[in-house]
Amino acid sequence: MSIDILITKVRDKDSRAQKELFDRYAPKMLGVCVRYIKDIHFAEDVLIEGFLKIYNNMDQYSVQGSFEGWMRRIMVNTCLDHIRKNQKLQFVEFENQHQVESIEMDELSDDKNASKDLNNLLAMIDELPDGYKLIFSLYVLDDYSHKEIAERLGISVSTSKSQLLKAKAQLKNKYESLNRIL
């Protein structure tokens, strides 16, 4: 069944279409959930909650954008809601806004070799402290802006930027250490 027909049937509350949508996208969306929520059982719970939001909000999907991207955004937001309710994340505030703005933002992104071994990179991301990993994942992997991150997490834009910088610095150090070993 084409995605357009599937979307129409899900909008009409067709339970078979809902199951097909779940079967088609659950593995990818679980991957998104696991990136934010380590415990697989909680990640599965969030996945189910996210799909319920998808089913209930199908009328809000505009056919212009990527359907998978729209679903992914709902999953990430559902993960963030879960994290906010269940975890206490520590963020370090920069007192001087100019201090954040003056720091180079491309420490890791210029290193073309970082993408060669995706598994090592993902493992390094997973080892970051929770706050760093959350901001890095939202900004780099899920394309949220610092303003969106700040609004969703209840932090300042400068805190989002500083956490990203620290995450990139840690990843760069880990990556350089790995390359020295190899």
C-alpha positions in Angstrom: 0.0 0.0 0.0 1.4 3.4 -0.9 2.2 5.9 1.9 -0.5 8.3 0.7 -3.2 5.7 0.8 -1.9 4.5 4.2 -2.0 8.0 5.6 -5.6 8.5 4.4 -6.7 5.2 6.0 -5.0 6.1 9.3 -6.7 9.4 9.2 -10.0 7.5 8.9 -9.1 5.5 12.0 -8.6 2.2 10.1 -7.0 -0.1 12.6 -5.4 -2.3 9.9 -3.8 0.8 8.5 -2.6 1.8 11.9 -1.0 -1.6 12.4 0.7 -1.4 9.0 2.0 2.1 9.8 3.3 0.8 13.1 4.9 -2.3 11.5 6.5 -0.2 8.7 8.0 2.6 10.9 8.3 1.1 14.4 11.9 -0.2 14.0 13.2 3.2 12.8 11.2 5.1 15.4 12.4 2.8 18.2 16.0 3.6 17.1 15.1 7.3 17.7 13.7 6.5 21.1 16.6 4.4 22.2 19.0 7.2 21.2 17.3 9.4 23.9 16.2 6.8 26.4 18.7 4.0 27.2 16.3 1.7 29.0 14.7 -0.4 26.2 11.5 -0.9 28.2 11.0 2.8 28.7 11.9 3.5 25.0 9.3 1.0 23.9 6.7 2.7 26.2 7.6 6.1 24.6 7.4 4.5 21.2 3.8 3.4 21.8 2.9 6.8 23.3 4.5 8.5 20.2 2.5 6.3 17.8 -0.7 7.2 19.7 0.1 10.9 19.2 0.8 10.2 15.5 -2.6 8.5 15.1 -4.4 11.2 17.0 -2.7 14.1 15.2 -2.8 12.8 11.6 -5.0 15.7 10.5 -2.1 18.0 11.5 0.3 16.4 8.9 0.5 18.5 5.8 1.3 16.5 2.8 4.0 19.0 1.8 6.8 17.7 4.1 8.3 14.4 4.7 5.9 12.1 6.6 8.7 10.2 8.2 10.3 13.5 9.3 7.0 14.6 10.8 6.7 11.3 12.7 10.3 11.5 13.8 9.7 15.0 15.3 6.7 13.6 17.3 8.9 10.8 18.6 11.7 13.1 19.6 9.2 15.4 21.4 7.6 12.4 23.1 11.1 11.3 24.3 11.8 14.9 25.6 8.5 14.9 27.5 9.5 11.6 29.1 13.0 12.8 30.0 11.6 16.0 31.5 9.1 14.1 33.6 11.5 11.3 34.7 15.0 12.6 34.8 16.9 15.5 36.3 19.4 16.7 33.7 22.3 18.9 34.8 23.2 21.9 32.5 25.9 24.4 33.1 24.9 27.9 32.4 27.3 30.4 30.8 27.0 33.7 32.5 28.4 35.7 29.6 26.4 35.3 26.3 29.5 36.6 24.3 31.6 33.8 25.8 29.3 31.2 24.0 29.1 33.2 20.7 32.8 33.6 20.4 33.6 29.9 20.6 34.1 28.0 17.3 31.1 25.9 16.5 32.7 23.6 13.9 35.2 21.7 16.0 33.9 18.2 15.0 32.0 19.0 11.8 35.2 19.9 9.8 36.7 16.5 10.5 35.7 14.5 7.4 37.1 11.3 8.9 34.5 11.4 11.8 31.9 9.9 9.5 34.0 7.0 8.3 33.3 4.7 11.2 29.7 5.5 12.1 29.5 2.7 14.8 32.4 4.2 16.7 30.9 7.7 16.4 27.5 6.5 17.7 29.2 4.7 20.6 31.1 7.8 21.5 27.9 9.9 21.4 26.3 7.3 23.6 29.1 7.7 26.2 28.6 11.5 26.5 27.0 12.8 29.7 23.2 12.8 29.5 22.9 16.6 29.0 25.6 16.8 26.3 24.2 13.8 24.5 20.7 15.2 24.6 21.7 18.6 23.2 24.1 17.0 20.6 21.4 14.6 19.4 18.7 17.3 19.1 21.0 19.8 17.3 23.1 17.6 15.1 21.1 14.4 14.5 17.5 15.8 14.7 18.1 19.3 13.3 16.5 21.3 16.2 17.7 24.9 16.5 19.2 26.1 19.8 16.0 28.2 20.3 13.8 25.1 19.9 16.0 23.1 22.2 15.9 25.9 24.8 12.1 26.1 24.6 11.6 22.3 24.8 14.0 21.8 27.7 13.3 25.0 29.6 16.9 26.2 29.4 18.6 29.3 27.8 19.9 29.4 24.3 23.4 30.0 25.6 23.1 26.8 27.7 22.1 24.8 24.7 25.1 26.2 22.7 27.5 25.6 25.6 26.4 22.0 26.0 26.8 21.4 22.3 30.3 22.9 22.4 31.3 20.7 25.3 29.8 17.6 23.6 31.7 18.4 20.4 34.9 18.9 22.4 34.5 15.6 24.2 33.7 13.8 20.9 36.7 15.3 19.2 39.0 14.2 22.1 37.6 10.7 22.1 37.9 10.5 18.3 41.5 11.7 18.4 42.3 9.3 21.2 40.8 6.4 19.1 42.8 7.4 16.1 46.0 7.4 18.1 45.3 3.9 19.3 44.5 2.7 15.8 
